[in-house]
Amino acid sequence: MRLSLACDHAGFALKEQLKAHLLDHGHEVLDRGCFDEASVDYPDHGVLAARDVADGLADRAVLVCGSGIGMSIVANKVRGVRAALCFSPELAEMSRRHNDANVLALGARFTDPDTARRILDVWLDTPFEGGRHQRRVDKISGLGDY
């Protein structure tokens, strides 16, 4: 699977750990930064990874900032993106099964690296159920700008 990754300074260390994990498991990674712990604005990097998904350059994206909230807000501004902020493997599973989430947001200050890897693995391995959930995802996709 081809994944686009992005983070801010608070998420840098976790992004690097997740990147190594993904590469070790045979995934292709597009790294959209940031590339060190110097202070940056998370929207500048998060939007690049979200656009990779929307434009078909990546199958999915993983975004990491301090809380995960900012990155999830940024990603959900991009048409075609369904970003889910997950703090447990169970939330990650539901975001895929019911919402077909194509972007995972993680909070580095609230999610330890082992839990983050478990969340990521579940999120990558869980299929979308479709069925009644497809109707709801279609409604989300059909929402215009208000």
C-alpha positions as CSV (number, residue, x, y, z in Angstrom):
1,M,0.0,0.0,0.0
2,R,1.2,3.5,-0.7
3,L,0.8,5.9,2.3
4,S,1.5,9.5,2.6
5,L,2.7,10.7,6.0
6,A,2.8,14.2,7.5
7,C,3.4,15.7,11.0
8,D,4.3,18.8,12.8
9,H,7.1,19.2,15.3
10,A,5.2,17.6,18.1
11,G,4.5,14.6,16.0
12,F,7.9,14.2,14.4
13,A,9.3,11.4,16.6
14,L,6.1,9.3,16.3
15,K,5.9,9.9,12.6
16,E,9.5,8.6,12.2
17,Q,8.7,5.5,14.2
18,L,5.5,4.8,12.2
19,K,7.4,5.4,9.0
20,A,10.0,2.8,9.9
21,H,7.2,0.4,10.9
22,L,5.4,0.8,7.5
23,L,8.6,0.4,5.5
24,D,9.5,-2.8,7.5
25,H,6.1,-4.1,6.5
26,G,6.6,-3.5,2.8
27,H,4.6,-0.3,2.4
28,E,5.6,2.6,0.2
29,V,5.8,5.9,2.0
30,L,5.6,9.4,0.8
31,D,6.9,11.6,3.5
32,R,5.4,15.2,3.4
33,G,7.3,16.4,6.5
34,C,8.1,17.9,8.7
35,F,11.7,16.6,8.9
36,D,12.8,17.6,12.4
37,E,11.5,19.0,15.6
38,A,11.8,22.7,14.6
39,S,8.4,24.5,15.1
40,V,6.2,24.4,12.0
41,D,2.5,25.0,11.2
42,Y,0.7,21.6,11.0
43,P,-1.7,22.7,8.1
44,D,1.3,23.2,5.8
45,H,2.2,19.5,6.0
46,G,-1.1,17.9,6.7
47,V,-2.7,19.3,3.6
48,L,0.0,17.8,1.4
49,A,-0.7,14.3,2.6
50,A,-4.4,14.8,2.5
51,R,-4.2,16.0,-1.1
52,D,-2.1,12.9,-2.0
53,V,-5.1,10.8,-1.0
54,A,-7.6,13.0,-2.8
55,D,-5.4,13.1,-5.9
56,G,-4.8,9.4,-6.0
57,L,-1.1,9.6,-5.3
58,A,-1.5,7.6,-2.1
59,D,-4.0,5.0,-1.0
60,R,-4.2,6.5,2.5
61,A,-2.5,8.9,4.7
62,V,-1.3,9.1,8.3
63,L,-1.1,12.5,10.1
64,V,0.5,13.1,13.4
65,C,0.5,16.3,15.6
66,G,0.4,16.9,19.3
67,S,-3.3,16.1,19.8
68,G,-4.3,14.8,16.4
69,I,-7.1,17.3,16.4
70,G,-5.5,20.0,14.2
71,M,-4.4,17.5,11.6
72,S,-7.8,15.8,11.4
73,I,-9.5,19.2,10.9
74,V,-7.0,20.1,8.1
75,A,-7.5,16.8,6.3
76,N,-11.3,16.9,6.5
77,K,-11.2,20.2,4.6
78,V,-9.9,18.4,1.5
79,R,-12.7,17.0,-0.7
80,G,-12.7,13.2,-0.9
81,V,-10.9,12.8,2.5
82,R,-12.5,11.1,5.5
83,A,-10.0,11.6,8.3
84,A,-10.5,9.9,11.7
85,L,-8.7,10.8,14.9
86,C,-8.1,7.5,16.7
87,F,-6.8,6.8,20.2
88,S,-7.5,3.1,20.3
89,P,-7.4,0.1,17.9
90,E,-11.2,-0.2,18.4
91,L,-11.8,3.3,17.0
92,A,-9.4,2.6,14.2
93,E,-11.4,-0.5,13.3
94,M,-14.7,1.3,13.4
95,S,-13.4,4.2,11.3
96,R,-12.5,1.8,8.5
97,R,-15.5,-0.6,8.8
98,H,-18.2,2.1,9.0
99,N,-16.7,5.3,7.6
100,D,-14.1,4.1,5.1
101,A,-11.7,6.5,6.7
102,N,-8.8,7.1,4.2
103,V,-6.7,9.3,6.6
104,L,-5.7,8.4,10.1
105,A,-4.9,11.2,12.6
106,L,-2.9,10.5,15.7
107,G,-2.0,12.6,18.7
108,A,1.6,12.1,19.7
109,R,1.1,13.6,23.1
110,F,-1.7,11.2,24.0
111,T,-0.7,8.0,22.2
112,D,2.4,6.0,23.0
113,P,4.3,4.5,20.1
114,D,3.3,0.9,20.8
115,T,-0.4,1.9,20.9
116,A,0.1,4.0,17.8
117,R,1.5,1.0,15.9
118,R,-1.4,-1.2,17.0
119,I,-3.9,1.5,15.9
120,L,-2.1,1.8,12.5
121,D,-2.0,-1.9,11.9
122,V,-5.7,-2.4,12.7
123,W,-6.5,0.6,10.5
124,L,-4.5,-0.7,7.6
125,D,-5.9,-4.3,7.9
126,T,-9.6,-3.5,8.4
127,P,-11.8,-3.4,5.3
128,F,-14.8,-1.2,4.7
129,E,-18.0,-3.1,5.2
130,G,-20.0,-1.2,2.6
131,G,-23.7,-2.1,2.7
132,R,-25.7,0.4,4.8
133,H,-22.5,2.2,5.5
134,Q,-21.9,2.9,1.9
135,R,-25.0,5.0,1.7
136,R,-23.8,7.1,4.6
137,V,-20.3,7.6,3.1
138,D,-21.9,8.6,-0.2
139,K,-23.9,11.2,1.7
140,I,-20.7,12.6,3.3
141,S,-19.1,12.6,-0.2
142,G,-22.0,14.5,-1.6
143,L,-21.9,17.3,0.9
144,G,-21.0,20.5,-0.8
145,D,-19.5,23.6,0.7
146,Y,-21.8,25.5,3.0
